[in-house]
Amino acid sequence: MTTTLAEAAATTAAAATTPAHSGAPGAEAAGSAACAARISHVSKSFPGPAGSQLVLDDISLDIAPGEFVTLLGASGCGKSTLLNLVAGLDAPSRGRIDTDGRPALMFQEHALFPWLTAGKNVELALRLRGVPRSERRERAEELLELVRLKDAHGKRVHELSGGMRQRVSMARALAQESRLLLMDEPFAALDAITRDVLHDELTRIWRETRLSVLFVTHNVREAVRLAERVVLLSSRPGRIAREWTVDIPQPRRIEDAAVAELSVEITGELREEIRRHARH
């Protein structure tokens, strides 16, 4: 049976209060209190026609509480695979992953249930968390207001623009009250202006809530525009090739000179990784 994105999102919400996970059976999140996520020597292989295919190789990465990290790399380098491992949707072949509680996950597609209103989609995550019925509507309205959709509670999904749907998806992720938000290219399908507006909104929400964010993208300027730290994965197998600390004050604009300058440097490294992969 095929699982839709909406069902996967609901499953993630339902598991929002389960313990941290790892690749080691029975492992506990020892030492993860100082980190929103700790990825320790994680590798992931998938079976293929010619045998096991190594997709991720010995990834180690700590995400501090309240830190915004973007994960950057060429298509097929394993960015989404790593995000799914951190979310607990799959298990590493080797290594372990510890998180401070269960992460919330936001997909590239909005993954909303089309037969529910915007508010009811958010309330679903609250219900799966065990929030009493009497409190759900008020809390859902608060979350919709946080993402600048104050009057959208009763609107159906088809009545919402692409940007509004992603805002509802963000509100639903925030409803899980996780301390770590995982975002898998959530703005990739949007036009440039809507994407820029949502960059502003995400930055505002992150600064207000101090969530930890791990954001997957293949857009270098988006990575620099949003993050405190940019992590570059090599092409398959995915390994951490380099990291950059982004010391550009927020709020930033994607067209800022400092953003453009760092983006040029990172793009050069990304191109070299792609060339290196092509030579092998």
Backbone hydrogen bonds in HBPLUS format (Angstrom, degrees):
<---DONOR---> <-ACCEPTOR-->    atom                        ^
c    i                          cat <-CA-CA->   ^        H-A-AA   ^      H-
h    n   atom  resd res      DA  || num        DHA   H-A  angle D-A-AA Bond
n    s   type  num  typ     dist DA aas  dist angle  dist       angle   num
A0008-ALA N   A0004-THR O   2.93 MM   4  6.23 155.9  1.98 148.9 156.1     1
A0009-ALA N   A0005-LEU O   2.82 MM   4  6.05 153.8  1.89 149.4 156.6     2
A0010-ALA N   A0006-ALA O   2.93 MM   4  6.20 153.4  2.00 144.8 152.0     3
A0011-THR N   A0007-GLU O   2.88 MM   4  6.11 152.3  1.95 145.9 153.7     4
A0012-THR N   A0008-ALA O   2.93 MM   4  6.20 155.8  1.99 146.6 152.8     5
A0013-ALA N   A0009-ALA O   2.95 MM   4  6.23 155.2  2.02 145.8 152.6     6
A0014-ALA N   A0010-ALA O   2.85 MM   4  6.08 153.5  1.92 147.2 154.7     7
A0015-ALA N   A0011-THR O   3.09 MM   4  6.32 139.4  2.26 142.3 152.3     8
A0015-ALA N   A0012-THR O   3.21 MM   3  5.22 129.0  2.49  94.0 106.9     9
A0016-ALA N   A0013-ALA O   3.08 MM   3  5.06 162.8  2.11 109.6 111.8    10
A0018-THR N   A0015-ALA O   3.01 MM   3  5.34 171.6  2.02 120.0 121.9    11
A0027-ALA N   A0024-ALA O   3.05 MM   3  5.39 156.4  2.10 136.8 134.8    12
A0032-SER N   A0029-ALA O   3.08 MM   3  5.37 165.9  2.10 126.3 128.2    13
A0035-CYS N   A0032-SER O   2.85 MM   3  4.95 154.2  1.91 106.9 115.5    14
A0036-ALA N   A0063-ILE O   2.71 MM  27  5.52 145.6  1.83 153.6 165.1    15
A0100-ASP N   A0036-ALA O   3.00 MM  64  5.06 158.5  2.05 135.4 135.1    16
A0037-ALA N   A0063-ILE O   3.32 MM  26  5.15 154.9  2.39 135.8 138.1    17
A0063-ILE N   A0037-ALA O   2.87 MM  26  5.15 163.8  1.89 155.6 156.0    18
A0038-ARG N   A0098-ASP O   2.75 MM  60  5.15 155.5  1.81 157.7 161.9    19
A0098-ASP N   A0038-ARG O   2.94 MM  60  5.15 163.4  1.97 146.4 151.1    20
A0039-ILE N   A0061-LEU O   2.81 MM  22  4.97 168.2  1.83 149.5 152.8    21
A0061-LEU N   A0039-ILE O   2.81 MM  22  4.97 146.1  1.92 131.5 141.4    22
A0040-SER N   A0096-ARG O   2.90 MM  56  5.38 174.7  1.91 174.6 173.2    23
A0096-ARG N   A0040-SER O   3.13 MM  56  5.38 156.2  2.19 143.0 149.7    24
A0042-VAL N   A0059-ILE O   2.84 MM  17  4.83 164.8  1.86 137.1 133.1    25
A0059-ILE N   A0042-VAL O   2.78 MM  17  4.83 172.0  1.79 134.4 134.4    26
A0043-SER N   A0094-ARG O   3.05 MM  51  5.06 156.4  2.11 125.3 128.2    27
A0093-SER N   A0043-SER O   2.85 MM  50  5.64 138.6  2.02 144.2 154.4    28
A0094-ARG N   A0043-SER O   3.18 MM  51  5.06 154.3  2.25 136.4 133.8    29
A0044-LYS N   A0056-LEU O   3.00 MM  12  4.95 154.3  2.06 124.3 127.1    30
A0055-VAL N   A0044-LYS O   2.83 MM  11  5.67 160.4  1.87 158.4 165.2    31
A0056-LEU N   A0044-LYS O   3.21 MM  12  4.95 163.5  2.24 135.4 139.4    32
A0046-PHE N   A0053-GLN O   2.87 MM   7  5.19 154.2  1.94 142.0 147.8    33
A0053-GLN N   A0046-PHE O   2.68 MM   7  5.19 169.5  1.69 155.6 159.6    34
A0048-GLY N   A0051-GLY O   2.88 MM   3  5.00 124.9  2.18 113.4 129.8    35
A0051-GLY N   A0048-GLY O   3.02 MM   3  5.00 161.4  2.05 113.4 114.1    36
A0238-GLY N   A0055-VAL O   2.66 MM 183  5.94 165.0  1.68 149.1 143.6    37
A0057-ASP N   A0238-GLY O   2.90 MM 181  5.89 167.4  1.91 157.5 153.9    38
A0067-GLU N   A0064-ALA O   3.04 MM   3  5.30 158.3  2.09 136.6 133.6    39
A0213-VAL N   A0067-GLU O   2.87 MM 146  6.36 159.8  1.91 151.5 157.2    40
A0228-GLU N   A0068-PHE O   2.89 MM 160  5.40 168.2  1.90 143.6 147.5    41
A0229-ARG N   A0068-PHE O   3.32 MM 161  6.70 143.0  2.46 154.9 160.1    42
A0069-VAL N   A0213-VAL O   2.83 MM 144  6.05 174.5  1.83 161.2 161.6    43
A0215-PHE N   A0069-VAL O   2.87 MM 146  6.21 165.5  1.89 159.3 164.2    44
A0070-THR N   A0229-ARG O   2.96 MM 159  6.43 161.9  2.00 162.1 167.6    45
A0231-VAL N   A0070-THR O   2.87 MM 161  6.17 166.4  1.88 167.0 171.7    46
A0071-LEU N   A0215-PHE O   2.78 MM 144  5.97 158.0  1.83 144.3 149.6    47
A0217-THR N   A0071-LEU O   3.07 MM 146  6.29 160.9  2.11 165.7 162.6    48
A0072-LEU N   A0231-VAL O   2.80 MM 159  5.96 176.2  1.81 168.5 169.3    49
A0233-LEU N   A0072-LEU O   2.81 MM 161  6.16 163.7  1.83 167.1 171.3    50
A0077-CYS N   A0074-ALA O   3.19 MM   3  5.75 144.0  2.33 144.6 140.5    51
A0082-LEU N   A0078-GLY O   2.94 MM   4  6.13 159.1  1.99 149.9 154.3    52
A0083-LEU N   A0079-LYS O   3.03 MM   4  6.36 155.6  2.09 146.4 153.6    53
A0084-ASN N   A0080-SER O   2.88 MM   4  6.12 158.5  1.92 151.3 156.4    54
A0085-LEU N   A0081-THR O   3.02 MM   4  6.32 146.4  2.14 144.4 153.7    55
A0086-VAL N   A0082-LEU O   3.01 MM   4  6.34 158.7  2.06 151.7 156.7    56
A0087-ALA N   A0083-LEU O   2.89 MM   4  6.14 149.5  1.98 146.6 155.9    57
A0088-GLY N   A0084-ASN O   3.10 MM   4  6.20 119.5  2.48 132.3 145.9    58
A0089-LEU N   A0084-ASN O   2.95 MM   5  5.24 144.5  2.08 160.3 160.0    59
A0088-GLY N   A0085-LEU O   3.11 MM   3  5.13 144.2  2.24  97.3 108.0    60
A0101-GLY N   A0099-THR O   2.99 MM   2  5.55 122.7  2.33 108.4  92.1    61
A0104-ALA N   A0180-LEU O   2.95 MM  76  6.35 163.4  1.98 165.2 169.7    62
A0182-LEU N   A0104-ALA O   2.73 MM  78  5.96 170.3  1.74 161.9 165.4    63
A0106-MET N   A0182-LEU O   2.73 MM  76  6.07 151.8  1.81 156.3 166.2    64
A0184-ASP N   A0106-MET O   2.87 MM  78  6.23 168.0  1.88 171.5 174.9    65
A0116-LEU N   A0113-PHE O   3.13 MM   3  5.66 165.4  2.15 118.4 122.6    66
A0121-ASN N   A0117-THR O   2.93 MM   4  6.18 148.2  2.03 150.9 159.0    67
A0118-ALA N   A0155-LYS O   2.75 MM  37  5.73 148.1  1.85 160.1 168.5    68
A0122-VAL N   A0118-ALA O   3.23 MM   4  6.60 152.4  2.31 145.6 152.3    69
A0119-GLY N   A0153-HIS O   2.87 MM  34  4.04 156.8  1.92 125.5 124.8    70
A0123-GLU N   A0119-GLY O   2.81 MM   4  6.08 156.6  1.87 146.9 154.8    71
A0124-LEU N   A0120-LYS O   2.88 MM   4  5.98 138.2  2.06 138.9 148.3    72
A0126-LEU N   A0122-VAL O   3.33 MM   4  6.75 152.6  2.41 143.1 150.9    73
A0127-ARG N   A0123-GLU O   2.74 MM   4  6.03 155.4  1.79 154.6 161.5    74
A0128-LEU N   A0124-LEU O   2.93 MM   4  6.18 162.1  1.96 154.0 158.2    75
A0129-ARG N   A0125-ALA O   3.14 MM   4  6.31 128.5  2.42 131.8 144.5    76
A0129-ARG N   A0126-LEU O   3.12 MM   3  5.04 132.8  2.35  92.9 106.1    77
A0131-VAL N   A0126-LEU O   2.99 MM   5  5.39 163.8  2.02 154.8 149.5    78
A0130-GLY N   A0127-ARG O   2.88 MM   3  5.05 153.2  1.95 104.5 113.5    79
A0135-GLU N   A0132-PRO O   2.97 MM   3  5.55 153.5  2.04 117.1 125.0    80
A0136-ARG N   A0133-ARG O   3.24 MM   3  5.31 144.9  2.37 101.9 111.6    81
A0139-ARG N   A0135-GLU O   3.10 MM   4  6.22 163.4  2.13 153.6 158.8    82
A0140-ALA N   A0136-ARG O   2.80 MM   4  5.94 159.9  1.84 155.0 161.1    83
A0141-GLU N   A0137-ARG O   2.90 MM   4  6.11 157.8  1.95 153.1 158.6    84
A0142-GLU N   A0138-GLU O   3.02 MM   4  6.29 148.5  2.12 143.4 152.0    85
A0143-LEU N   A0139-ARG O   3.01 MM   4  6.31 155.8  2.07 149.2 155.2    86
A0144-LEU N   A0140-ALA O   2.91 MM   4  6.16 157.1  1.96 149.9 156.4    87
A0145-GLU N   A0141-GLU O   2.94 MM   4  6.07 148.9  2.03 140.3 148.8    88
A0146-LEU N   A0142-GLU O   2.97 MM   4  6.25 143.9  2.10 139.3 149.4    89
A0147-VAL N   A0143-LEU O   3.21 MM   4  6.57 141.3  2.37 142.0 150.8    90
A0149-LEU N   A0144-LEU O   2.66 MM   5  4.93 157.0  1.71 148.7 149.4    91
A0148-ARG N   A0145-GLU O   3.00 MM   3  4.82 159.1  2.04 107.0 108.9    92
A0152-ALA N   A0149-LEU O   3.21 MM   3  5.40 165.7  2.23 120.9 119.6    93
A0155-LYS N   A0152-ALA O   3.08 MM   3  5.29 164.4  2.11 114.6 119.6    94
A0159-GLU N   A0156-ARG O   2.97 MM   3  5.39 150.3  2.06 111.1 120.5    95
A0160-LEU N   A0157-VAL O   3.04 MM   3  5.43 165.8  2.06 116.7 120.9    96
A0165-ARG N   A0161-SER O   2.90 MM   4  6.18 154.7  1.97 153.4 160.4    97
A0166-GLN N   A0162-GLY O   3.12 MM   4  6.41 154.6  2.18 145.5 151.7    98
A0167-ARG N   A0163-GLY O   3.04 MM   4  6.34 141.8  2.19 139.5 150.3    99
A0168-VAL N   A0164-MET O   2.95 MM   4  6.30 153.6  2.02 149.4 155.9   100
A0169-SER N   A0165-ARG O   2.90 MM   4  6.19 158.3  1.95 147.8 154.3   101
A0170-MET N   A0166-GLN O   2.89 MM   4  6.10 144.8  2.02 137.1 146.6   102
A0171-ALA N   A0167-ARG O   2.85 MM   4  6.19 154.1  1.92 147.3 154.3   103
A0172-ARG N   A0168-VAL O   2.85 MM   4  6.16 155.8  1.90 152.8 159.4   104
A0173-ALA N   A0169-SER O   2.99 MM   4  6.25 151.9  2.07 141.7 149.3   105
A0174-LEU N   A0170-MET O   2.88 MM   4  6.18 156.8  1.93 150.1 156.7   106
A0175-ALA N   A0171-ALA O   2.91 MM   4  6.12 134.7  2.12 140.1 152.7   107
A0176-GLN N   A0173-ALA O   3.17 MM   3  5.63 155.3  2.24 108.0 115.1   108
A0177-GLU N   A0174-LEU O   3.01 MM   3  5.55 164.2  2.03 116.5 121.7   109
A0212-SER N   A0179-ARG O   2.99 MM  33  6.12 170.2  2.00 152.8 155.5   110
A0181-LEU N   A0212-SER O   2.78 MM  31  6.15 166.6  1.80 161.4 163.9   111
A0214-LEU N   A0181-LEU O   2.98 MM  33  6.39 158.3  2.03 155.8 161.0   112
A0183-MET N   A0214-LEU O   2.95 MM  31  6.28 163.1  1.98 156.2 157.4   113
A0216-VAL N   A0183-MET O   2.75 MM  33  6.08 170.0  1.76 176.1 177.9   114
A0185-GLU N   A0216-VAL O   3.00 MM  31  5.40 142.6  2.14 133.8 139.4   115
A0188-ALA N   A0185-GLU O   3.36 MM   3  5.47 171.7  2.37 111.8 114.1   116
A0190-LEU N   A0187-PHE O   3.19 MM   3  5.51 164.7  2.21 114.2 118.8   117
A0195-ARG N   A0191-ASP O   2.88 MM   4  6.02 162.5  1.92 159.9 165.8   118
A0196-ASP N   A0192-ALA O   2.96 MM   4  6.11 153.9  2.02 143.4 150.1   119
A0197-VAL N   A0193-ILE O   3.02 MM   4  6.31 156.8  2.07 149.8 155.7   120
A0198-LEU N   A0194-THR O   2.95 MM   4  6.22 159.0  2.00 150.9 156.5   121
A0199-HIS N   A0195-ARG O   2.86 MM   4  6.14 139.7  2.02 144.3 156.0   122
A0200-ASP N   A0196-ASP O   3.18 MM   4  6.53 156.4  2.24 145.4 150.1   123
A0201-GLU N   A0197-VAL O   3.01 MM   4  6.40 155.4  2.07 145.3 152.5   124
A0202-LEU N   A0198-LEU O   2.82 MM   4  5.91 164.1  1.84 147.8 152.0   125
A0203-THR N   A0199-HIS O   2.96 MM   4  6.12 163.7  1.99 150.3 154.9   126
A0204-ARG N   A0200-ASP O   2.94 MM   4  6.16 157.9  1.99 147.6 154.0   127
A0205-ILE N   A0201-GLU O   2.88 MM   4  6.13 166.3  1.90 154.6 157.8   128
A0206-TRP N   A0202-LEU O   2.84 MM   4  5.99 164.3  1.87 153.0 157.8   129
A0207-ARG N   A0203-THR O   2.96 MM   4  6.13 158.7  2.00 146.7 152.4   130
A0208-GLU N   A0204-ARG O   2.92 MM   4  6.15 146.7  2.03 146.4 156.2   131
A0209-THR N   A0205-ILE O   2.86 MM   4  5.95 159.5  1.90 154.7 159.5   132
A0210-ARG N   A0206-TRP O   2.73 MM   4  5.25 146.3  1.84 141.2 149.7   133
A0223-ALA N   A0219-ASN O   3.02 MM   4  6.30 156.7  2.07 151.6 158.2   134
A0224-VAL N   A0220-VAL O   3.04 MM   4  6.39 158.9  2.08 154.8 159.5   135
A0225-ARG N   A0221-ARG O   2.77 MM   4  5.84 157.1  1.82 149.2 156.7   136
A0226-LEU N   A0222-GLU O   3.15 MM   4  6.23 147.7  2.26 148.0 153.3   137
A0227-ALA N   A0223-ALA O   3.16 MM   4  5.96 166.3  2.18 149.8 153.8   138
A0246-VAL N   A0228-GLU O   2.81 MM  18  4.97 171.7  1.82 131.6 134.2   139
A0230-VAL N   A0244-TRP O   2.86 MM  14  5.15 159.7  1.90 150.7 157.3   140
A0244-TRP N   A0230-VAL O   2.85 MM  14  5.15 153.3  1.92 148.3 156.3   141
A0232-LEU N   A0242-ARG O   2.88 MM  10  5.37 178.2  1.88 172.0 171.8   142
A0241-ALA N   A0232-LEU O   2.78 MM   9  5.58 157.3  1.83 155.3 162.5   143
A0234-SER N   A0239-ARG O   2.80 MM   5  5.28 158.1  1.84 151.5 159.0   144
A0256-ASP N   A0253-ARG O   3.07 MM   3  5.24 166.7  2.09 110.0 114.0   145
A0260-ALA N   A0256-ASP O   2.91 MM   4  6.19 161.7  1.94 155.4 160.8   146
A0261-GLU N   A0257-ALA O   2.86 MM   4  6.07 157.0  1.91 149.6 155.8   147
A0262-LEU N   A0258-ALA O   3.13 MM   4  6.30 170.1  2.14 148.3 150.1   148
A0263-SER N   A0259-VAL O   2.93 MM   4  6.00 152.7  2.01 144.9 153.6   149
A0264-VAL N   A0260-ALA O   2.99 MM   4  6.20 148.0  2.09 147.4 154.3   150
A0265-GLU N   A0261-GLU O   3.31 MM   4  6.67 156.3  2.37 144.3 149.7   151
A0266-ILE N   A0262-LEU O   2.96 MM   4  6.27 165.0  1.99 155.9 159.5   152
A0267-THR N   A0263-SER O   2.82 MM   4  5.90 156.8  1.87 146.9 154.0   153
A0268-GLY N   A0264-VAL O   3.07 MM   4  6.24 151.1  2.16 143.1 149.9   154
A0269-GLU N   A0265-GLU O   3.24 MM   4  6.64 152.8  2.32 144.3 150.8   155
A0270-LEU N   A0266-ILE O   2.87 MM   4  6.16 156.7  1.92 151.5 158.8   156
A0271-ARG N   A0267-THR O   2.85 MM   4  6.07 161.1  1.89 152.6 157.0   157
A0272-GLU N   A0268-GLY O   3.09 MM   4  6.28 152.0  2.17 140.9 148.4   158
A0273-GLU N   A0269-GLU O   2.98 MM   4  6.29 149.6  2.08 145.7 153.8   159
A0274-ILE N   A0270-LEU O   2.99 MM   4  6.32 154.6  2.06 149.5 156.3   160
A0275-ARG N   A0271-ARG O   2.89 MM   4  6.16 158.5  1.93 149.6 155.5   161
A0276-ARG N   A0272-GLU O   2.84 MM   4  6.00 156.0  1.90 145.1 152.2   162
A0277-HIS N   A0273-GLU O   2.98 MM   4  6.19 152.9  2.05 143.7 150.5   163
A0278-ALA N   A0274-ILE O   3.01 MM   4  6.28 149.9  2.10 143.5 151.8   164
A0279-ARG N   A0275-ARG O   3.09 MM   4  6.39 136.3  2.29 144.5 155.3   165
A0280-HIS N   A0277-HIS O   3.20 MM   3  5.48 152.9  2.27 105.1 113.0   166
